[in-house]
């Protein structure tokens, strides 16, 4: 592994997230943090693809895939944030931190920079793979990434369409992909990071196994930390029994058959 390149990427991510902290302090809109984080991961991943010493064809594929992911997710979050107020997840944290919120937020965003580095590391390990491109597993990895980006984009569009309806003020989303998962956008985001270990792993096993940290980290964050738990807490507070009933019908993360329904 190129230690100097990885150290440079880690420092760059830390600096970018410090910039995100400054923007939140000025605007009071925490949604820009997630926008900047998505762009930071994309920039780090593209730099990793450019400067890694792997097969040129694979590095090109890695560059294009991570760029598409970053532009799509970053622009989506930016559009959602523009003109909106504080993100309820961050608002809750800021209230809990009280007078120490300024410093605690900066530290929190440095943890996000570390999480971003784990993802960029996976991209780097895929780009640094020296085996001739494409292998069958490379094609599989690209297919997984394409399905994941498309699935997340469709999920986001379905939710955006629902939010424009009168039912959105008091109801719950239960159409399209959201009929089979309460958080299909999170599921597809996790699936995207499953593509990189496929591309990074080699025989015999080298450093590529570290790319497995990306999907493991994303699952833990989305399912147990900053994704589903605070969002569902907010939904229970705002939708009450309607959302509690949805929890009884629809899987939280992995899409699957609806509970309590008997097929004819």
C-alpha positions in Angstrom: 0.0 0.0 0.0 1.0 3.6 -0.7 1.2 5.0 2.9 2.0 8.5 1.8 -1.0 8.6 -0.5 -3.3 7.3 2.2 -2.0 9.7 4.8 -2.5 12.6 2.3 -6.1 11.4 1.7 -6.8 11.1 5.5 -5.5 14.7 6.1 -7.5 16.0 3.2 -10.7 14.4 4.5 -10.1 15.9 7.9 -9.6 19.4 6.4 -12.8 19.1 4.3 -14.9 18.1 7.3 -13.5 21.0 9.2 -14.8 23.1 6.4 -18.2 21.4 6.7 -18.1 22.3 10.4 -17.5 26.0 9.6 -20.3 26.1 7.1 -22.8 24.6 9.6 -21.7 27.2 12.1 -22.5 30.0 9.6 -25.6 28.6 8.0 -27.2 26.6 10.8 -28.2 24.0 8.3 -26.6 20.6 9.1 -27.7 19.1 5.9 -24.7 20.7 4.2 -22.5 18.4 6.4 -23.9 15.3 4.6 -23.6 17.0 1.2 -19.9 17.9 1.9 -19.2 14.4 3.3 -20.5 12.8 0.1 -18.4 15.0 -2.0 -15.3 14.5 0.2 -15.6 10.7 -0.2 -16.0 11.1 -3.9 -12.9 13.4 -4.2 -10.9 11.0 -2.0 -12.0 8.0 -4.0 -11.2 9.7 -7.4 -7.8 10.7 -6.1 -7.2 7.1 -5.0 -8.1 5.9 -8.4 -5.9 8.4 -10.1 -2.8 7.7 -8.0 -3.1 4.0 -7.2 -0.8 1.6 -9.0 -3.3 -0.9 -10.2 -4.5 -2.0 -13.6 -5.3 1.1 -15.7 -8.7 -0.3 -16.9 -9.8 -1.0 -13.3 -8.6 2.4 -12.1 -10.7 4.0 -14.8 -13.8 2.0 -13.8 -13.3 2.8 -10.1 -12.9 6.5 -10.9 -16.1 6.6 -13.0 -18.2 4.6 -10.5 -17.2 6.6 -7.4 -17.6 9.9 -9.3 -21.2 9.0 -10.3 -22.0 7.9 -6.8 -20.7 11.1 -5.3 -22.3 13.5 -7.8 -25.7 11.7 -7.5 -25.8 11.5 -3.7 -24.2 14.9 -3.1 -26.6 16.7 -5.5 -29.6 14.9 -4.0 -28.7 15.9 -0.4 -27.9 19.5 -1.5 -31.2 19.9 -3.2 -33.0 18.5 -0.1 -31.0 20.8 2.1 -31.4 24.0 0.1 -34.0 26.2 1.8 -34.7 23.7 4.6 -34.1 24.1 8.3 -31.9 22.1 10.6 -31.6 18.3 10.2 -33.6 16.8 13.1 -30.8 14.3 13.8 -28.2 17.0 14.2 -30.6 19.2 16.0 -31.1 16.6 18.7 -27.4 16.2 19.1 -26.8 19.9 19.4 -29.4 20.2 22.1 -27.9 17.3 24.0 -24.4 18.9 23.8 -25.6 22.3 25.0 -22.9 24.9 25.6 -20.2 22.4 24.3 -22.0 22.0 20.9 -19.5 23.9 18.9 -16.5 21.8 20.0 -18.4 18.6 20.1 -19.7 19.1 16.6 -16.1 19.5 15.3 -15.0 16.3 17.0 -18.0 14.5 15.7 -17.2 15.6 12.1 -13.6 14.4 12.6 -15.1 11.0 13.4 -17.0 11.3 10.2 -13.7 12.1 8.4 -12.3 8.8 9.8 -15.4 6.9 8.6 -14.9 8.5 5.2 -11.3 7.4 5.1 -12.4 3.8 5.7 -14.6 4.1 2.6 -11.9 5.7 0.5 -9.5 3.0 1.6 -11.8 0.4 0.1 -11.9 2.4 -3.1 -8.1 2.6 -3.1 -7.7 -1.1 -2.5 -10.0 -1.8 -5.5 -8.1 0.6 -7.7 -4.7 -0.8 -6.6 -5.6 -4.4 -7.6 -3.0 -5.4 -10.2 -4.8 -8.4 -11.8 -5.8 -7.9 -15.5 -9.1 -6.2 -15.9 -11.8 -7.2 -16.3 -12.2 -10.4 -14.3 -15.6 -12.0 -13.7 -15.6 -10.6 -10.2 -14.9 -7.1 -11.5 -18.0 -7.4 -13.8 -20.0 -8.6 -10.8 -18.7 -5.7 -8.7 -19.6 -3.1 -11.3 -23.1 -4.7 -11.6 -23.6 -4.5 -7.9 -22.5 -0.8 -7.9 -24.8 0.1 -10.8 -27.8 -1.6 -9.2 -27.1 0.1 -5.9 -26.8 3.6 -7.3 -29.9 3.1 -9.4 -31.9 1.6 -6.5 -31.0 4.4 -4.2 -31.8 7.1 -6.8 -35.2 5.4 -7.4 -35.9 5.2 -3.7 -35.1 8.9 -3.2 -37.3 9.9 -6.1 -40.2 7.8 -4.7 -39.8 9.4 -1.3 -39.6 12.9 -2.8 -42.8 12.3 -4.8 -44.6 11.1 -1.6 -43.5 14.2 0.3 -45.3 16.4 -2.3 -48.6 14.7 -1.5 -51.1 15.8 1.2 -50.7 12.4 2.9 -47.1 13.1 3.7 -48.0 15.5 6.5 -49.5 12.8 8.7 -49.0 9.5 6.9 -46.2 7.1 6.2 -44.4 6.1 3.0 -45.4 2.7 1.8 -45.1 2.7 -2.0 -42.6 1.3 -4.4 -39.4 0.0 -2.8 -40.7 1.5 0.5 -43.4 -1.2 0.5 -40.7 -3.9 1.2 -38.2 -1.9 3.3 -38.7 1.0 5.7 -35.3 2.4 4.5 -34.6 1.1 1.0 -32.3 4.1 0.3 -30.1 3.0 3.2 -30.1 -0.6 2.0 -28.9 0.4 -1.5 -26.3 2.7 0.0 -24.9 -0.2 2.0 -25.1 -2.4 -1.1 -22.9 0.1 -3.1 -20.1 -0.4 -0.6 -20.3 -4.2 -1.0 -19.0 -3.8 -4.5 -15.5 -2.7 -3.5 -14.3 -5.8 -1.6 -15.3 -7.8 -4.7 -13.0 -5.8 -6.8 -10.2 -5.5 -4.2 -9.9 -9.1 -3.1 -7.3 -11.3 -4.8 -5.8 -14.8 -4.6 -3.6 -15.2 -2.6 -5.3 -12.8 -0.1 -3.4 -9.5 0.3 -4.4 -6.2 1.7 -7.6 -6.3 -0.2 -9.5 -7.9 2.6 -9.4 -4.5 4.4 -12.0 -3.4 1.9 -14.5 -5.5 3.8 -14.4 -2.8 6.5 -16.4 -0.5 4.2 -19.7 -2.5 4.0 -19.3 -3.6 7.7 -18.9 0.0 8.8 -21.8 1.2 6.6 -24.1 -1.5 8.0 -23.2 -0.6 11.6 -23.7 3.2 11.0 -26.9 2.9 9.0 -28.6 0.2 11.1 -27.4 0.9 14.6 -26.0 4.4 14.9 -26.7 7.5 12.7 -29.2 6.1 10.2 -32.2 4.2 11.2 -32.3 4.8 15.0 -32.5 8.6 15.1 -34.8 8.7 12.0 -37.2 6.2 13.4 -37.2 8.0 16.8 -38.2 11.1 14.9 -40.9 9.3 12.9 -42.4 7.7 16.0 -42.6 11.1 17.6 -44.2 12.7 14.6 -46.4 9.9 13.2 -47.1 7.8 16.4 -49.1 4.7 15.9 -49.1 5.0 12.1 -45.4 4.5 12.0 -45.5 1.9 14.8 -47.9 -0.1 12.6 -45.6 0.3 9.6 -42.8 -1.2 11.7 -45.0 -4.3 12.2 -45.6 -4.7 8.5 -42.3 -3.8 6.8 -38.7 -4.9 7.4 -36.4 -2.1 8.7 -33.4 -2.6 6.3 -33.2 -5.6 4.1 -36.2 -5.7 1.5 -38.4 -8.7 2.1 -42.0 -10.0 2.2 -44.4 -7.8 4.1 -45.3 -9.2 7.5 -48.8 -10.4 8.3 -49.9 -10.5 4.7 -51.0 -13.8 3.1 -50.5 -14.1 -0.6 -53.5 -15.3 -2.6 
